[in-house]
Amino acid sequence: MDRLTLIGAAALCLAAMSPAARAQSAGTAAPAPLRETLSLDEGWRFHLGDIPRDSFPGGQGVNLYGPDITYHGAKAGSVWGAAARGYDDSSWKQVNLPHDWVVEQPFDETALKQQGYRPRGIAWYRRTFKQPASDRGKNIELQFDGVATHCTVYFNGTEVCHSWNGYASFHIDVTPMARFGDDLNTIAVRVNADDIEGWWYEGGGIYRHTWLVKRSPVHIVTDGVYANPVKAADGTWTIPAEVTLANTGAAAASAAVDIGVFDAVGKRVASGRSAAVSIVPQGNAVAKVVIPVAAPQLWSVDTPTLYTVRTTVLRDDQPVDSADTTCGFRTIRFDAHKGFFLNGQHVALQGTANHQDHAGVGVAVPDSIWDFRVRKLKEMGSNAYRTAHNPPAKELLDACDRQGMLVMDETRHFNASPEYLQQLAWLVRRDRNHPSVILWSLFNEEGLEINAEGMEIARTMNAVVKQLDPTRPTTGAQNRGQLGPDGKANLHNAAQVLDVVGINYQTDLYDKIRAAYPEKPIVSTEDTSQVMTRGEYAPGANVVTSYDDVFPGWDATSNARNSWEAISKQPSFAGGFSWTGFAYRGEPTPYGWPSVSSHFGALDLCGFPKTEFYVRQALWVKDRPVLTLVPHWNWPGKEGQKVRVLALTNCDAVALSLNGTLISEKPVDPFQMVEWQVPYAPGRLEAVGKKNGREVARFAVETTGEPVAVRLTPDRKALAGDGRDAVPMTVEAIDAQGRPVPTANLPIELELVGPGASIGVGNGDPNSHESEKGNNVTLYNGLAQVILQSRRGDSGRLVLRATSPGLKPSETTIDVNAVPPPPAVPVVAP
């Protein structure tokens, strides 16, 4: 969570804000930074396909043996091919990051089914930049937040990094190789997306942010601040801060850290200073200080109050580096008998598991779309998020911190070898300050989870986590093996060595697993596996009806209502995580081709609600009445035929009427709710929800007319002109009375004018093979989505126009507001 940090409380706000935005918020100019964290996202050159190493001789200077790839090409600074300095990439496509090239590819029935039937392959990225001579002597670090899936990075002709995890960030100290003045620095990245790590859509490319960090030789290492608040038995709060310092200078150095704690409005509420530590050249040291904080406001799912910890490195009492870290004050407890407690209050984990792709953009998800996705889940009543099955984007955790979403943070690889333990350690270091993170998940459905080998792997991984974060428990998403053949605890399985027993499915074994682990907390790490196709209520080719009653065969109760009922009847369980919150590409369950996306999800790939969304609302929302009817009421040709109608509600009873005539009033089961078989007649189907005999809610569906117009509805009416902010826009067809037509499946053409771009389109249809890039999209059961993104350093009116043959067009305007551009490395042509 360490990014560009400034001195002075006047510039303080949330860490997610840019330095300029912080200063603007405080009404003051930003002071000079002690470090620079510059975006490298703009101006990359991209080539799809591999390039032979002997296509270009690398290096510079005298070649004693002539240009020979086996000798000269093996020397530092002299790599050959597309990684070489001086390679001509002028014909390559220019792209900005984050970038997923796989989502741009056409569907191919011969491509990997589980990855979504899209070609993957190998590609190259290149970026050049200059550094002023004044940067000499500074520590220079390249940061990659995520590259899918495996990659090799070259800097100035030298191979500097291999990444074998498409979900882990990596940081490269390039200080010795950096060039200054007019001498160009060249980054080249070879990405191999033919290598896969999962059985779902993983995308391909540099799909998360990239950074260039310049800081003092004596500095805080990346992810080097551990400032997770702790509450003592006497009720007092402290932040036992640990700060890892590095020294890339030529001589030993002595340094201390000064820490200030600031509340959400920028008021300094606590501070402390460590003793000085000595750091040898090319070495690290840890400075520690315990900071008491009096009566902090607590972070919770309803009031996610955040604080900022500002850590400043001092040498001879002079500041040389500084970093801001966001934290929250809260306590967590998993109880074997009573479930989960947040700040001493019982909270049932109403969670969803989610992959990381979105309509139109693949895995290259803009920061603001993470906010959108978390907000939609909160709207459904969810309070917990499982990052299935991999480390998430940092920006997702930031959104969860801001919005009060609890997180089960999952690593990708169940592996106790040194390299993979380092990946696990990176995850814990990066994420251990997030108040939203409450649970570390060490695996998902591993074959070895059932035996002594898996138990030993889990024990080793658990030890690594505990060394770095003793405040949060560990679990594993385990779909078998907790019990032995005798129905009692299996003494040689992964659950034995983890803090919380995780259960994937196995609802028929809940009681036995509970009895086998009487003193261990339990959570349903995965349940439900409900499949449905948004807006479909009748059988058809490669569609699943949306009545919450179709699910794969790996669990007998895997619909939303039955799964939550089973969990709710286990009061000692902490709650559960349904599969899934959002639909995702790949793993096209229950069908294969032409289905290219899964039919899982309470929301489709765009974030449009399915029936399960409303089921979850009725089950999870407690502070207001909830009432929804499904299906829609457009059934021409079925007059007089019975239509199955569900009322999804948390009311005690529902009265259903058609065209003003009462059909019946029925009591509501708190889990299964209530349904009718209603002979269809066009008109208005209306439900009245009651509690204790009193009306508390109404909901109606009406038979619409034919579509006459297109309607555009933005999720927000303004964008920041920073080149990153993005907004999803809903596209729908409406009838003459302005009602959405839920059966419309019409082509839409889009035209955009102004300071921004359309970066992707989608419609949530798991069988659609349309391009997700461009100016055309088809409504699927009444809905489609286009994502608009601002242009960096620009402002004005962004006007989107949507047309469809025979319909009145629609036009809407998004205000793009001028903001100081985020600090970035200027693009320099090679």
N, C-alpha and C positions, 0 to 999 in steps of 0.2 A: 504493500500500500504506500510505498515511498515514492513520491513524485516531486516535482519542482516545488521548493519550499522557500519562503521569504522570511525575513526577520521583521518582527513587530506585530503586535496583536491587532493593530488597526487594519491589517490586510487579511485578517483571518476569516475564513468561512469553511464550508465543508471541503474535504479534500478533493471531491469530484469537480470542483470549480477550477477554472484556469487561473493562473496568477493574476492576469489582467482583470478577470471577473471578480476576483477577491478584492482587488484594490477598488474597483468600481463600486462594489457593494459597500465598502467601508467609506467611500467618498474621499479616498486619498490616492495619491500616486504610489505605484508599487516600488519599494526599494530595490536596489540592485541585488540579484540573487547570489547566494553563496555557491550554488550549483546550478547547472542548466540541464533540464530534461527536455530534449527537443524531439518533436515528432519526426519520424523518418517515413511516414506513410505516403507522402506524395512523390510522384515522378519516377516510379520504377519502370524499367523496361522488362517486358515479358515475352517469352518464347515457349510455345507449347511443342514439346518433343525434345528428345535428347540431342546433344551435339557432340560429335567425336572429339576426344581430347587432342588428336593430332590435326584438328582443323585450323589451329592457329598456334604458332610458336610463342610461348610466353617469355617473360623475363626481360632484363635490360642489361646493358653493358657488354663486356667481351665474353664470348662463348669459346672457351679454350678448345673445345672439340667440335665446334660448329653447333647448330641448333639440333640437339639430340634429345628426344622426349624421355629416354630412359635414364639419362644422366642429368642434363640441365633441367629438365622438367620436374625433377625430384627435389630441387633446391628451394629454399625459402625465397618467397617473392617471385618465383619463376614458374608457377603452374601454367600449364598449357590449356588451350581450348577456350570455352566460353567463360571460364573463371579468370582468365588472364587480364592483367592491366593492358589497356590498349585494344582489346577486342572490339570490333565494330558492331555495336548493337543498334545502330541508328534505324535499321529497318524493323526492329522489334516493336510490338504494340506497347504503348504507354498506359500504365494502369496505376491507380491509387489503391492503397491498402485500407482496410482488410479486403482480400481478394480470394474468391473461390472459383477456380476455373472449371471445376467439374459441373457445377450447376448451369454453366453456359453450354454444355454439350448436349447433343440430341440423344434421345433415348435409343437404346440398342438392346434388342431381346437377347443377344448373345453376351452382353455384359453381366457383371455379377448381380444376381438377384438381390442379395442381402444389402448391397450398396446402392440399390435403387436403379439398376439397369442403365447406368451411365458410364461411358468410357472414362478411365482415370488417367493412367500414364505417368509420364515424366515431363517436367518443365523446368525452365531456368528463369531467374529474376536477376536483374542487375541494377545498381544504383551508384551514382558517383556524387561526390560532394567535396567541398573545400573547407579547411579550417584556418582561422587567422593565426598568425605567428604568435599572438598573445596566448594561445592555448598550449603552447609548449610548456611542459612540466606538469600539466594537469593529468589526472586519471581519466582515460577515455574508455567508455564501455558501450558496446552494442547490446541492445536488448530486443529479443524476439518473444512476443507473448504467446505465440502458437503457430506452428507450421505443420500442415497435414500432407503426408503423414510422417515420412522420414526425410531428412535433409542433410546436406553438407554445405557449410558456409565457408567462403573464401574472403579474405580481406587483403587487398593490395598484393594479390598474387600468391598468398599463402593460405593453405588449408588450416582453418582455425577452429572448426567445431563440427561434430557429428551429433545430430539429435535423432534418437530412436523412439521418441514419444511425441506423437502429434498433439498432445494436450498439455504438455509441460512447457513452461517458459524456460528460456536459457539466456544467459548473459555472458558476453565475451569481452574480456579485458584486452583491448587492442592498443594499449598505450605504447608499447615498444615499436609497433608497426605504423603508427599514425603519421601522416604527412601534413605539412603546414604551408601556409602561403599559397602560391599559385599551383602547387603540386596537388594533383587530384588524388583523392581516396576512392577506391573502388570496392564495392561489396558485390559479391556474386553468390547466389544461392541455387543449388541444384536440389529440386524437390522430387522425391519419388513417391507418388501416390498409388503406384501398383502395390506397394507394401500396404497391408491393412492391419488394423489393430482391433477392429470390432466387427460386429455382424449387423451393423446399421449404416446409414449414410454418413460418411466421414468427410466428404468433400476433398478438395486438393488445393494446396497453395499456401501462401502466407496470409492466413485468414484472420489473424488477430493483429494488434498494433505492433509497431516497431519504434524503437527510440534510440537516440544517441544521448548519452549522459556524460557531462563534463563536470568534474569535481576536483577538489583538492587531493593531493597524494595521500593525505591523512583524511579519511572519510568514513562515513557509515556505509557498510556494504549493502547491496540490494537486498531488500527484505530483512534488514539487519536490526530492526527495532522490534522488540517484544514488549508490548505494553498492554497486557490484558488485565483489567481490574479484578481484584480479589476482595471478597468480603470475609472478614475475620469472624470468629465465633462470637465476639462481643458486639457485632454489628457495625464495626468501623470498616471503612473502605481504604484500600491502598492500591497503587499501581507499582508492582515490583518490576521496574523496568530493567531490561537487559539490552544493551546496545553493542552490537558487534562492529568493531572498528578495524579498518585495514590501512596498511601503509605500503604504498607502491613507490615511495621515494627511495633515495639512495642511503639514507642514514636512519638510525633508530629515532623514534619520536615518542614524546610523552603527550598525552591528551586526556581531557576530561569531558564529560557531557553535562550540559545544562538542559533540564527538561521543564517545560511549562505546560500546564493543562488548561485548556480553554473550553468554555461552554459554547453552545450553538450560536450565541450572539457575539462571540469574540472576547468575552471577559475572562481574564486569567484567574483561575480559581485555585490553583495549587502549583507548586514548583519544587524543584530539588536539584542538587548537583552531586555528581559522583566524585569519588576520589580519582586521581590521575592514574592512568594505566600506561605501561610502556609497550610499544609496538615495534618489533624488529622489522627491517626491510623485507617486503614481500610476505609479511606475516599478519596475523589477526590477533586481536585482544578483545575481551568483553568487559565493558564498563557497566557497573550495576548501581542502581539507586532505588530506594523505596520511597514513594511519594504518597503521603496521606492526603486523602480528598474528603472533605467534610460534606455530608448530606448531598451526594450527587443525585440528580434526577435519573430515574431508572429507564433503561431501554426495555421495551416490551413490544408485543405484536400490535398493540393498539397505540402506543406512544413511543415510537422508536427514537428516543433522544440520543443524539450523538455528541461526543466530545472529540477534541483534537489534541493530540499529544505532539508538542513541538520539541524536537530533539536537536540541540545545537552542539557541535563539536568545538571545543576550546583548546587552543594551543597558546600558552603564555597569556591566558585570559582573553585571547582574541578569537573571534568566531572564524572557522575555516570551512565548515559544512553544516548543513541543516536539512532536516526532513520532517514532514508532517505525517502523522499516523492517526487514522480515525479509530475510535474505540467506543464502547458502550458499557455502562455499568448494569450488570444483571447477574443473577445466579441461576444455575441450572442444576437439576437433580433428577436422575432416573431412579425410581424406587421400584424394587422388586414386587411390592405388594399394592402400590397405589398408582403407578404410572409415572408420568413426566410432570415436573414442577418448574415453572419459570418465576423467579422472584418470590418463591414460596407459595405460589398459587398453582393449583392443578390446571394443566392445559393438555387437552387431547390433541395429539399431532394429527391434524387433518391435512395430510400431505399428498403430493403428487410426485412421481418420477418423470424426468424430462431429458430428452436429448437436446442438442444445441443448434438445430437448423430451423430456419423460418422460410416461409414462402418468398420466392423472388430472389433471395440473397444467399440461399444455402447456409453454410456455416459462417459466412462473412457478415455477421450480425452487427448492425450499428448499435452504439451504446444505448441510444434512446429506445431501441426496440426491445432491449432487455427490460427497461423500465415498463414498457407497454405490456410485455408478457407477464411480468410479476404482478402488475396491476390487475390484469384480467384474472389471474388465479386468485388474487385477494377478493375480487368481486364475486368469485364463485364460492367464497367462504374458506378457501384454503389458507393455512397458516404455516405450511412446511413444504420444503422443496428438496428433492433428492437429485443430485447432479449425476444422473445415470449416463454412462458408467465410466466417468472420467472427471478429472479436474476441470472446473468450469472457467469461463472467462472471468477475470477480475471484476469487470464491469457488472456482471450478473450479481456477484456478492455485494458490490457497492449498492446496487438497486435493492437487494434484500435487506441490507442494513438500513437504508433510508425508509423502506416501506414496511418494515416489521415482518419479514418472512424468515422463519427458522430454516436452517439448512443442514441436511445430511451430506457432508462433503466426501465424495468418493474418489479413490485413486483408480487408475486404469489397470495396473498390472499386479497380479497376485504373485509376487516374486521376491525372494529374499536374497538374491545375488547383489553384490555391491552396487552395481550401476542402478538397479531398480530401487534399492533402498535409498540411494541418493535422490531419485525422483520423488519418492515418498517424503523424504526430509524436506525437499523443496516445497512440496504442497503444504506441509504443516507450517513451515516458516512463512510462506506467503500469506496464508489464510488465518493464522492463529490469533490475529487481532480483531477479526470480524465478530461483532457481537451476534450476528445472525447464525454463525456456525456453532452447532451444539453437539455434533456427532461426527466422528471420523469413520468412514466405511472403507474397509480394507480389501473387499472383493465382492464379486457378484457371481453366484451360481458356478463355482469352480468345481471341476471334477475331483480335485484333491481335498475339498472341504470336509469330506467324510472320514478321513483316515489320519494316521499319525503323521504322515508327511505333511499334509495340509495343516495340521495342528502346529507343527514346528515352524512352518512358514509364517503362519499367523502370529505365533509367539514372537518370532524375530521382528516382524513388522510392527507388532504392538509395542515392543520395547523401543523401537526408533521413535514412534509417536510420543511415548511417555517421556522420553528424554527431552523432547522439544516442547511438549504441551501436556503437563500433568492435570490440566483443569477440565478436559473434555474426555468423555468415554469413547471407546472404540466398539465397532460392530462389524459384521459381515452379512451381506445379503445372501442367505443360505437357503437353498431350496430342497435340501435333503441332508440326512446324516446326523441330525441332532439326537436321534434315538437309535438304539441298537435293535437287534432282532427281537429282544425280549420286551421291547416297548419302553425300556428305561433309558436313562442317559447314556449315550455313547461316550465312553471315556476317552476316545481318541478321535475327536473331531474339532474343527476350528472354534466352535462356540465355547469350548471349555476354557480357552485362554483369552477371550475377549470380554469386555465389560458388559455388553448388552447382547443378548441372544437375538439375532436377526432371523426372521422367518419370511421366506418367499412362498406365498400360497400355503398349501398344506392346512387349510382350515379344518379339515377333519382330524388333524392331529394337535390342534391348539391345546386341548385339555391335557393330553399326554405330555406335550413339551413343557407346558406350565408345571406339571407335577414333577417332571424330571429335573427342572432347574428352579427349585423353590426360592432360592435366594439371589437369583439373577434377574435383572430387569429384562423385559422382552418388548420388542417392537416389530410390527409387521413391516418389514423393509420393502416388500412388494406384494401387491394384491390386485384383484379385480380383473385385469386383462380383458375388459369389455371392448368389443369391436362394434362399430356402427359407422354408417356413412351419413354425413350431415344432410338432413333434408329428405332422406329416403325412408319411406314407411311401407313400401310394398316390395316383394321380392323382385329381383332383376339380376342381370348379368353383372357379376363382380361388384355388387353392392350388398350392404348389410343393413337390414331394417333397424331403425333407431328407436327401439322400444326397450332397451336395456335388458335384453334377454338372449343375446347371442354372444358366445365367448368360446375361446379354444378349450380343448379338453384337459388341460393340465391342472385344473382345479374345479371341483364340482360346484362351487358357489361363486364363480368369478364374474358376476355382474356387480354393478356399483351398489345396488341395494343389499344384496345378500352379503357381499364382502364387508360392508360397513356394519351390518347387523352382527356378523360373526365377531368382528373386532370389539364392537360396543358391549357385547356380552362377556368380554374378558376384561373386567375392571382393572386388573393389574397391568394390562398392556399399556404401553405409552401412546398407542395410536397406530397409524399406518400410512403407507405411501402407495397410492393407486397407480397402476400402469394404464395410461399415462395422463399427464395434464394436457399437453399438446400432442397432436399427431406429428409424425416425422416421416422423412423419406426412408426408403429402404425397408428391409424386413416386412415385405408387403403381406402381412397376415390379414385375413385367412387365405388370400388368393396369391397367385403369381401373376405373370404377364396376362393381360395388359395392366393390371394393378402395379404401380411403381412406388407407391407409398403405403404405409401401414393404415389400417382402419381403426387403430387404437386412438385414444385421446378423448378427453371431455371437450376439447376445442380442436378445430381442424388446424391445418398447417398455417393458415392465415390468422388464427385466433378467433374465428367465428364459433359461437357456441353450438355444440351438439346437444342432444337430449340429456346426455350424462352431466353436462354443465348444470342443468336445472335440477337434476336429481341431487347432485352434490350441494347445490344451494339449499335445497329443502332439508337435507340431512345435516348440514354444517352451520348454516346461519341461525343464530339464536336471538339476535337483538331486534328482529323485525319480522313481520309476516312475509312469507314467500309463497307465491302461487303462480304456476305456469301450466298451460295446457299444451299437449302435443297430441296429434300432429296439427299442421295447418288445416284450413277448411276449404281447400280447392280440390274437389273430386268430381269433375265433370264426367258424366257417363256412369256414375255409380249411385245415382239417385235411388234411394230405398235400400241400398246395400249397407250392411253394418260396417262401421268404421271403429276400430279400437281407439279409445281416447284415454289418455293418462292425465291425471291431475298430480303434478309434482309440487308438494306443499308441506309446510310444517304446521298447518292448521289442524284443528281437531276434527273438522267435518267440512265437506264441500257439497254445495248444491249446484247442479248442472242444469242449464236451460238451453234450449234451442229455439231461436226466434221468439223469445219471450215465454215459451212454455216449459215449465219445470219437467225435467226428465226424472230426476230423483235427487235426494240428499243422502249422502253416505258418510259413515264414519271413516276416519283416515288412520290406517296403520302407520305408526311412526317410521317404519322402515320401507314397507312395500307400498305405502301410500294408497291410492285408490284409482280404479279405472271403470270404464263403461264400454259397452258395445252400442253405438249410436247409429240408427238408420240415417244415412246421409240425406240432407236436404240443404241446398244453398242458403246462405244467410249468416246469422251470428250465433256462435256457440259460446256461451258465457258461464264462467264458474264464479261462485261466491264462496270465499273461505271464511270459516267461523272458528272462533275460540270461545269456549264456555257459552255457546249459543249466540254469541254476538258477532256480527260481520266485521272482519278485520282486513279483508283483501278481495279484490275483483280482478279477473283476467278474462279476456275474450279473444277469440280468433274469428275472422270474418272471411267470407268468400270474396275474393277481390275480382275486379274487372281485368280486362286485358292490359298488358303494359302499354303505356302511352308516352312515357318519358324516362330518361335516365336521371339518377340522383347521385351526387357526390357528397360524401360526408367525411371531413377530416377528423382524425382523432384529436388534433390540436389545430388552432388557427394561426399559429406563428412558429417560425423556426429561427434559431440562432444562425447567423451567417458565418459559421465557423468551418463549413465544409464537412462537418460530421453529423450534425443534428438531422434526424430523419423522422418522418411522420407517416404512419399508415393511413391510407384513404380508402374508405368503403365505397364500392361501386354497386349500385342496385337499380332495378327497374321498378317503377311505380305505376299505379293505375290512375284514373282520372281523379280519384279522391285523395291521391297522395299516399296510398297504402302500398307498402312493398309487396311485390308479387313473388311468392315463395317458390313458384314453379318455373320462373323465367330462366331460360338457358339461351342467352342471346349474345352475339358477338359485339364487342365494344372496341372502338378505336379511340386512342388517347392522343392528345396533343398538348404539349407543355411549352409555355413561354415564360422566360424570366430567369432569375438567378438561382437555378437549381437543376436537378435532373431526376428522372425516374430511374431507380436502381433495381427495380424488380416488380414483377406482377405475379399473381396467383389467384386461385379460386377455391382451394381446399378439396378439389376432386382427386381422389387417389388414383383414378384411372386416366387422368389427363396427361397427354403427351405434348401439350403446347409448350412453346418456348417461354421461359420465365423472364426473359429479357426482351425489351422492345416496347412497341406502342399498341399492342393488341392483346386482349384478354377476353375470355368467354365467361359470362355469368354461369355459375353452377348453383342450381337451386336458389336462384335469386341474388347471389352475392359474388363479388370478386374484390380483390384488393390490389392497390398500387402503392408502392413505397416511394415517397419523394424525399430527396436529400438536398440540403442547401449547398451553395457553392462558396468555397473558402474566400473570405475577404469581400463578399458581395452583399448587397441588400436590395430591397425593393419588393415588388409584387410578383409572386410566383403563381401563374394562372394555369390551371388544368382544365381542359375541355374534353368531355366524353361524348361520343356520338354512337348511335346504333341505327341501322336502316329502319325507317318508319317510325322512329321515336323522337320526341323532342330532346335536343341535346341538353347537357348540363355543363355548367361552368362554375368553378369555385376558385377562390383566391386565398393563398397563404402568404402572410406577411413575413418576409425574411428580414430580420432585424440586424442592423450593423452591430458587431461585437469585435473587440480586439482579436485579431487572429491568434490562435494558439501558437506558442513558440514552436518553431519548426526549422529543420535544416533546409536551407535553400536548395532548389533543384539546379544542378549545374550540368550542362551537356558535356559529354566526354570529348 
